[in-house]
Every structure is written in structure tokens, then in C-alpha cells.
Amino acid sequence: MNKNTTGAIAVIAGALLVPLGAGLAADWPLWLTIVLMTGALVITLLVLRGWYDHREQAELRAETEYRRQMAAQQAPPPPPPPAPVAPPSHEVSSGSLPSSLDGIPFRFGCTVHWGPATARPFDSHTDQAAIAAAAVVQRAQQISRMHHPEDDTVLHALAASLGQPATSPDGLLSVWATDVKAGVGQEHREHLRTLDALRRQQQVQERQIEHQRMMRAYLGDEVLTSVGSTVVWWLARTDENVRETVDLIGTLARLSAAANNAEVDELFRHLLPEHLREPAPAPAFFTPPFSPPEPAFTVEDAEQMTEPPAVHADLLPDPEDADNGLFGHQLADLVEQHGHSDKAQRVRESYRTIDADEPENGTNSSHAQGAFFDGDPDANENRDWGAGG
């Protein structure tokens, strides 16, 4: 008798003794005690039967697993799977790709791989490397055309696109590429640097010109339009020197007049220096060149007169007016060109272009002209040459 049988007998005996003891202690009828003992026996047998079945199945599973492990240990190891066959490849190291800038290509290189794409015979073409390289270059050209030569992201774009297998145009091969290289040659990089430097310089110059135009428009259209706006502008620049600004109102009035090509306003003319207060007539030397004034008398008339007749004197500019000196000088040159040097000398004396005591020679004309243009610097400075002094 094994341990399991002993345990089962003990459980059955306990199931019978419990209802028997309870019936004797409670003085149950005999038939009730027998019924309870029978029910307890049946229930106990059913429970034991289920427990034994579960235990037997567990032992059977454990034995089966043990046998499987033993068989696995005694069986020889399976052979390793065959190593994958590397696809054929071809090195492309001297290619060039167009960029978005004409005349500056990318240098291109990669390793091309290919494999069968359809059920067609894989070796139906004698030069599969050429087909694969042409397909890869064609795909790379479509990408590189969208990138500037200075765009370094072209390498990543090419590697990402060419690394994906794609069918060749003839549908024979599945082609992809690895170890992609792309860049611009050194000579083209120098060219791009030069262009970039010129472009930056041009942008700076354009900004400077634009700034100058803005300043001219600001000064001409807003600041210097009137004396008042000019004074306010200057006072805003030097707000701590009010007295100095008041002293410069005359100068600012001349500046405003000069900017507008006009005379200084009468309201501010008393602030100008003494020699600039009265506007002077336009200088005679503004007469167009090679167009001397029409002489008031002919050379023949000059031969018959010692002094200009009154009727002719009314037609000539006043010799006493210092501003008519240039006219007298030009008239004397005209008379002298016709061979009447003595008459020309009288005209110069009349208009006071030279001193009467100077000798009559060809130097008088140049001396007089030099006296007019190159005389006392203060005299020229005191002349009102235009609006604003």
C-alpha cells in the first residue's frame, strides 16, 4: 500500500465518522444517520476521483516534457542557414551632376547595386552594371537640379533617395546605391566665393545709394524748403546751442536759398554780410561763348569820331557802370581785330578796363581779362554769384 492509498482510506474514514458521531451525539434516527454517511461517502469519492485525475494529467505532461528535452539533447544540431548572397555592385567615382546654377556642376560618386526586378531572366543583358549606373545617375540628376552648388543638403537628399531600390527604366533590374558622395570642386568654390563677395558689395552699395537718396529727399523736400524749417532742423541737431543757432540764421537762410535756387528772402536779408544784402545782376560773363554782344557802332563810325556821339551813346551800356567792364573789354577786342588798335584803346579807357597810361600792346587784353577774373580775391568773394550768396 502506497502513500496515496493510505491517504485516500483516511479521508473516506473521516467522511463516514463525522456524520456518525454527529448522529449519535444529536440522537438522530438511525435512517437519517445512514443517509448522511452515504452522502458524505459519495461526495468524498467524487472529490478524490477528480484530484487523482488532475494529478495524473500533470504527471503525464511532466513526463512528456522530460522525454522531449531528452530527445532534443540527444538529436544532432540543425545545419546553419545558408549565408545570403551579396548582390552585384559597381563603383561610380567620376560622375558629375548639374546644379541649379549653370556652369557649376556637382562632383558625384557612389557604389551601385542591383538585383532582378521581374521574372525575366536575370542575365539577359550582357552589361548590367551599365544599366544600373545609368539608372542611378538619372535619378540623381533629377534631385541635384533642384539644389544650389552651395547647398550642402544635396548629399543627404541623394543618399536618402538613391538608397531606396527602384526599377530601372527598362524594367529589368532593381537598382539602388550606397556610399553616395557629392560636392563642388575647389575651382568652382573659389568662383562662388568671388560671386558672393561681389553680390555682398553690390548690396552694400545699393543700400548706400538708397540712403543717400533718402537723405537728399529728406533735406530737399522737408528740411531746406524754407528758412524756418532749416532753423528748426539745425536747432533739433544742436538743441543745447540756442544762441549759436540764432547767430547762424543768416547762414541757414543762404543755405535754404541755395538749395531752392532762389534769392535769400527779404525778411532775412538784413542778417547777411553787407556785400550780400543787395542782389547783384547776373554777371556779364554768362553771355554764351563765341556770341559777343552786337556793337552799338561800326568800325567805320569809330574812325570818324573822337568821342561816341550822343545818339550812339544811348545805345551802348553805361561806361560809368563797373558791371559793364566785360562788355567794354569785348568791344575793344572786336575793334582791335579789325585793325584799329588806337580806337580799341579809347574804348578800354572809356570803360576803364585798363589804365590809360599802359602801353598799347597785345598784353592789355589779357591783363584786363585777368584783372576781371583773377583780381582781388576779396572782390570776387564779395560778388553775389547767385541765390543765397
C-alpha positions as CSV (number, residue, x, y, z in Angstrom):
1,M,0.0,0.0,0.0
2,N,1.5,3.3,-1.1
3,K,1.2,6.7,0.4
4,N,-1.6,7.8,-1.9
5,T,-3.8,4.8,-1.0
6,T,-3.3,5.4,2.8
7,G,-4.3,9.0,2.4
8,A,-7.5,8.1,0.5
9,I,-8.6,5.5,3.1
10,A,-8.1,8.1,5.9
11,V,-10.2,10.6,4.0
12,I,-13.0,8.1,3.5
13,A,-13.0,7.0,7.1
14,G,-13.2,10.6,8.2
15,A,-16.1,11.3,5.9
16,L,-18.0,8.4,7.5
17,L,-17.1,9.0,11.1
18,V,-18.2,12.7,11.0
19,P,-21.9,12.1,10.2
20,L,-22.0,9.0,12.6
21,G,-20.6,11.0,15.5
22,A,-23.0,13.8,14.8
23,G,-26.0,11.5,14.7
24,L,-25.1,9.7,17.9
25,A,-24.4,13.0,19.7
26,A,-27.7,14.5,18.5
27,D,-29.7,11.3,18.9
28,W,-30.8,11.3,15.2
29,P,-32.8,8.5,13.9
30,L,-30.8,5.6,12.5
31,W,-32.0,6.0,9.0
32,L,-31.0,9.7,8.9
33,T,-27.5,8.9,10.1
34,I,-27.1,6.3,7.5
35,V,-28.3,8.7,4.7
36,L,-25.8,11.3,5.9
37,M,-23.0,8.8,6.0
38,T,-23.8,7.6,2.5
39,G,-23.9,11.2,1.0
40,A,-20.6,12.0,2.7
41,L,-19.1,8.9,1.2
42,V,-20.2,9.6,-2.3
43,I,-19.0,13.2,-2.2
44,T,-15.7,12.2,-0.8
45,L,-15.2,9.6,-3.6
46,L,-16.0,12.1,-6.3
47,V,-13.5,14.7,-4.9
48,L,-10.8,12.0,-4.6
49,R,-11.5,10.9,-8.2
50,G,-11.1,14.5,-9.6
51,W,-8.0,15.1,-7.6
52,Y,-6.4,11.8,-8.8
53,D,-7.3,12.6,-12.5
54,H,-5.7,16.1,-12.2
55,R,-2.6,14.7,-10.6
56,E,-2.3,12.0,-13.2
57,Q,-2.6,14.5,-16.1
58,A,0.1,16.7,-14.5
59,E,2.4,13.8,-14.2
60,L,1.8,12.8,-17.7
61,R,2.6,16.3,-19.0
62,A,5.8,16.4,-17.0
63,E,6.9,13.1,-18.3
64,T,6.2,14.1,-21.9
65,E,8.2,17.4,-21.5
66,Y,11.0,15.4,-19.9
67,R,11.1,13.0,-22.8
68,R,11.1,15.8,-25.3
69,Q,14.0,17.5,-23.6
70,M,16.0,14.3,-23.5
71,A,15.3,13.7,-27.2
72,A,16.4,17.3,-28.1
73,Q,19.6,16.8,-26.2
74,Q,20.4,13.6,-27.9
75,A,19.4,14.8,-31.5
76,P,22.2,16.5,-33.7
77,P,22.0,20.3,-34.1
78,P,20.3,21.6,-37.3
79,P,22.6,22.9,-40.0
80,P,23.0,26.7,-40.1
81,P,21.0,28.6,-42.7
82,P,22.9,29.5,-45.9
83,A,24.6,32.9,-45.9
84,P,22.8,35.5,-48.1
85,V,24.4,36.1,-51.4
86,A,25.6,39.7,-51.8
87,P,24.1,41.5,-54.8
88,P,26.5,42.6,-57.6
89,S,27.9,46.1,-57.3
90,H,29.7,48.7,-59.4
91,E,31.8,51.7,-58.3
92,V,30.9,55.1,-59.9
93,S,33.7,57.6,-59.0
94,S,34.0,60.2,-61.7
95,G,30.5,61.4,-62.4
96,S,29.1,64.9,-62.5
97,L,25.6,66.2,-61.8
98,P,24.0,69.5,-62.9
99,S,23.1,72.1,-60.2
100,S,20.6,74.9,-60.2
101,L,23.4,77.3,-61.3
102,D,24.6,76.8,-64.9
103,G,28.2,76.0,-65.4
104,I,28.9,74.8,-61.8
105,P,28.2,71.0,-61.5
106,F,28.4,68.7,-58.6
107,R,31.0,66.0,-58.4
108,F,29.3,62.7,-57.8
109,G,30.3,59.2,-56.7
110,C,28.6,56.1,-55.3
111,T,28.5,52.3,-55.2
112,V,25.7,50.9,-57.4
113,H,23.9,47.7,-56.5
114,W,21.3,45.8,-58.5
115,G,19.2,42.7,-58.5
116,P,16.4,41.1,-60.5
117,A,13.2,43.1,-60.8
118,T,10.9,40.7,-62.7
119,A,10.6,37.1,-63.7
120,R,12.6,37.8,-66.8
121,P,16.0,36.1,-67.0
122,F,18.4,38.0,-64.7
123,D,21.3,37.6,-67.1
124,S,19.5,38.6,-70.3
125,H,21.7,41.7,-70.6
126,T,25.5,41.5,-71.0
127,D,26.3,44.7,-69.2
128,Q,24.1,45.0,-66.2
129,A,26.5,47.4,-64.4
130,A,25.9,50.0,-67.2
131,I,22.2,49.7,-66.8
132,A,22.4,50.1,-63.0
133,A,24.8,53.1,-63.2
134,A,22.7,54.9,-65.8
135,A,19.5,54.4,-63.7
136,V,21.2,55.8,-60.6
137,V,22.7,58.8,-62.4
138,Q,19.3,59.6,-64.0
139,R,17.7,59.6,-60.6
140,A,20.5,61.7,-59.1
141,Q,20.2,64.3,-61.9
142,Q,16.6,65.0,-61.1
143,I,17.5,65.7,-57.5
144,S,20.7,67.8,-58.0
145,R,19.0,70.2,-60.4
146,M,16.9,71.5,-57.5
147,H,19.9,72.4,-55.3
148,H,22.3,75.4,-55.4
149,P,26.0,74.5,-55.5
150,E,26.5,75.9,-52.0
151,D,23.6,73.8,-50.6
152,D,25.3,71.0,-48.5
153,T,21.9,69.2,-48.1
154,V,22.2,67.8,-51.6
155,L,24.3,64.9,-50.2
156,H,21.6,63.9,-47.8
157,A,18.9,64.2,-50.4
158,L,20.8,62.0,-52.8
159,A,21.7,59.4,-50.2
160,A,18.1,59.2,-49.0
161,S,16.6,58.8,-52.5
162,L,19.2,56.5,-54.1
163,G,19.3,54.2,-51.1
164,Q,15.8,53.1,-51.9
165,P,15.6,50.3,-54.6
166,A,13.9,51.4,-57.8
167,T,13.3,49.6,-61.1
168,S,15.5,50.6,-64.0
169,P,13.8,52.3,-67.0
170,D,13.9,49.0,-69.0
171,G,12.2,47.2,-66.1
172,L,15.0,44.6,-65.9
173,L,16.8,45.5,-62.7
174,S,16.1,46.8,-59.2
175,V,18.8,49.4,-58.6
176,W,20.0,51.3,-55.5
177,A,23.2,53.0,-54.4
178,T,25.3,53.3,-51.2
179,D,28.4,55.4,-50.2
180,V,27.0,58.4,-52.0
181,K,29.4,61.4,-52.4
182,A,28.5,64.8,-53.8
183,G,30.3,68.2,-53.7
184,V,31.6,71.1,-55.7
185,G,35.2,71.3,-57.0
186,Q,37.7,73.7,-55.5
187,E,37.9,76.0,-58.6
188,H,34.1,76.3,-58.6
189,R,34.1,77.1,-54.9
190,E,36.5,80.0,-55.5
191,H,34.3,81.2,-58.3
192,L,31.3,81.1,-55.9
193,R,33.2,83.0,-53.2
194,T,34.1,85.7,-55.7
195,L,30.5,86.0,-56.8
196,D,29.2,86.1,-53.3
197,A,31.7,88.8,-52.4
198,L,30.6,90.9,-55.4
199,R,27.0,90.4,-54.5
200,R,27.5,91.5,-50.9
201,Q,29.5,94.6,-52.1
202,Q,26.7,95.4,-54.6
203,Q,24.1,95.1,-51.8
204,V,26.1,97.5,-49.6
205,Q,26.5,100.0,-52.5
206,E,22.8,99.8,-53.2
207,R,22.0,100.4,-49.6
208,Q,24.4,103.4,-49.5
209,I,22.9,104.9,-52.7
210,E,19.4,104.4,-51.2
211,H,20.5,106.1,-48.0
212,Q,21.9,109.0,-50.0
213,R,18.7,109.3,-52.0
214,M,16.7,109.3,-48.8
215,M,18.9,112.0,-47.2
216,R,18.6,114.1,-50.3
217,A,14.9,113.8,-50.4
218,Y,14.7,114.5,-46.7
219,L,16.8,117.6,-46.9
220,G,15.4,118.9,-50.2
221,D,11.7,118.1,-49.6
222,E,11.4,118.7,-45.9
223,V,14.3,120.4,-44.2
224,L,15.6,123.1,-46.6
225,T,12.2,124.1,-48.1
226,S,12.1,127.3,-46.1
227,V,14.3,129.2,-43.7
228,G,12.1,128.3,-40.8
229,S,12.3,124.6,-41.4
230,T,16.0,124.8,-41.8
231,V,16.4,126.7,-38.5
232,V,14.2,124.1,-36.7
233,W,16.2,121.3,-38.2
234,W,19.5,122.8,-37.1
235,L,18.1,123.5,-33.6
236,A,17.0,119.9,-33.3
237,R,20.5,118.8,-34.1
238,T,22.2,121.2,-31.6
239,D,19.4,121.8,-29.0
240,E,21.9,122.9,-26.4
241,N,23.4,125.8,-28.5
242,V,20.4,128.0,-29.0
243,R,22.4,131.2,-29.0
244,E,24.7,129.8,-31.7
245,T,21.7,128.8,-33.8
246,V,20.4,132.4,-33.6
247,D,23.7,133.7,-34.8
248,L,23.6,131.2,-37.8
249,I,20.1,132.2,-39.0
250,G,21.7,134.3,-41.8
251,T,23.9,131.4,-42.9
252,L,20.9,129.0,-42.7
253,A,18.9,131.4,-44.8
254,R,21.6,131.3,-47.5
255,L,21.7,127.5,-47.3
256,S,17.9,127.3,-47.8
257,A,18.0,129.7,-50.7
258,A,20.9,127.9,-52.4
259,A,19.0,124.5,-52.0
260,N,16.0,126.0,-53.8
261,N,17.9,128.0,-56.4
262,A,16.4,131.3,-55.2
263,E,17.3,134.6,-53.6
264,V,17.5,135.0,-49.9
265,D,14.1,136.0,-48.5
266,E,13.8,139.8,-47.8
267,L,12.9,139.0,-44.2
268,F,16.3,137.5,-43.5
269,R,18.5,139.6,-45.9
270,H,19.5,142.0,-43.1
271,L,21.2,139.1,-41.4
272,L,23.6,138.6,-44.3
273,P,27.0,140.3,-44.7
274,E,27.0,143.8,-46.1
275,H,28.2,142.8,-49.5
276,L,25.5,140.1,-49.9
277,R,22.4,142.1,-48.9
278,E,21.7,143.7,-52.3
279,P,21.1,141.1,-55.1
280,A,23.6,141.7,-58.0
281,P,22.6,141.3,-61.6
282,A,23.7,138.3,-63.5
283,P,27.4,138.7,-64.4
284,A,28.1,139.6,-68.0
285,F,30.4,136.6,-68.5
286,F,27.3,134.4,-68.6
287,T,26.9,135.5,-72.2
288,P,27.1,132.4,-74.4
289,P,30.7,131.8,-75.7
290,F,31.5,133.0,-79.2
291,S,28.4,135.2,-79.1
292,P,29.8,138.7,-78.3
293,P,27.2,141.5,-77.9
294,E,26.2,143.3,-81.0
295,P,28.4,146.5,-81.2
296,A,26.5,149.7,-81.0
297,F,28.6,151.3,-83.8
298,T,30.7,150.1,-86.7
299,V,34.4,150.4,-87.2
300,E,33.8,153.0,-89.9
301,D,31.9,155.1,-87.4
302,A,34.7,154.8,-84.9
303,E,37.2,156.2,-87.4
304,Q,35.1,159.5,-87.7
305,M,34.6,160.1,-84.0
306,T,36.8,161.1,-81.2
307,E,34.0,160.7,-78.7
308,P,31.0,158.4,-79.1
309,P,28.1,160.6,-80.5
310,A,25.2,161.1,-78.2
311,V,22.9,159.1,-80.4
312,H,25.3,156.1,-80.2
313,A,26.0,156.6,-76.5
314,D,22.3,156.0,-75.8
315,L,22.6,152.6,-77.4
316,L,25.7,151.5,-75.5
317,P,25.8,150.3,-71.9
318,D,26.8,153.0,-69.4
319,P,30.7,153.2,-69.3
320,E,30.4,154.5,-65.7
321,D,28.8,151.3,-64.5
322,A,31.5,148.9,-63.3
323,D,29.4,145.9,-64.2
324,N,29.8,146.8,-67.9
325,G,33.5,146.3,-67.9
326,L,33.4,142.9,-69.7
327,F,31.2,144.4,-72.4
328,G,33.8,147.2,-73.0
329,H,36.6,144.6,-73.0
330,Q,34.8,142.5,-75.6
331,L,34.0,145.6,-77.7
332,A,37.7,146.7,-77.6
333,D,38.8,143.3,-78.8
334,L,36.4,143.4,-81.7
335,V,37.6,146.8,-82.8
336,E,41.2,145.7,-82.5
337,Q,40.6,142.6,-84.6
338,H,39.6,144.9,-87.4
339,G,43.0,146.6,-87.2
340,H,42.1,149.7,-85.2
341,S,44.2,149.4,-82.1
342,D,44.0,153.1,-81.2
343,K,40.2,153.0,-81.3
344,A,40.2,149.9,-79.1
345,Q,42.5,151.7,-76.6
346,R,39.9,154.5,-76.4
347,V,37.1,152.0,-75.8
348,R,39.1,150.4,-73.0
349,E,39.8,153.8,-71.4
350,S,36.1,154.7,-71.7
351,Y,35.0,151.5,-69.9
352,R,38.1,151.6,-67.6
353,T,39.1,148.1,-68.4
354,I,42.8,149.2,-68.3
355,D,44.7,152.3,-67.2
356,A,45.2,154.9,-69.9
357,D,49.0,155.1,-69.1
358,E,49.6,151.4,-70.0
359,P,51.3,150.8,-73.4
360,E,49.0,149.7,-76.3
361,N,50.1,146.1,-77.0
362,G,48.6,142.7,-77.0
363,T,49.1,142.2,-73.3
364,N,46.5,144.7,-72.4
365,S,43.6,142.5,-73.3
366,S,44.9,139.5,-71.3
367,H,45.8,141.8,-68.4
368,A,42.3,143.3,-68.4
369,Q,40.7,139.9,-68.6
370,G,43.0,138.6,-65.8
371,A,42.1,141.7,-63.7
372,F,38.5,140.8,-64.1
373,F,38.7,137.1,-63.3
374,D,41.9,136.9,-61.2
375,G,41.9,140.2,-59.4
376,D,41.5,140.8,-55.7
377,P,40.1,137.6,-54.2
378,D,38.1,139.7,-51.8
379,A,36.4,141.4,-54.7
380,N,35.4,138.2,-56.3
381,E,34.2,136.9,-53.0
382,N,32.1,140.0,-52.5
383,R,30.3,139.4,-55.8
384,D,26.8,137.8,-55.4
385,W,27.1,134.9,-57.8
386,G,23.7,133.5,-57.3
387,A,20.9,132.9,-54.8
388,G,22.0,132.7,-51.3
389,G,25.4,134.4,-51.9
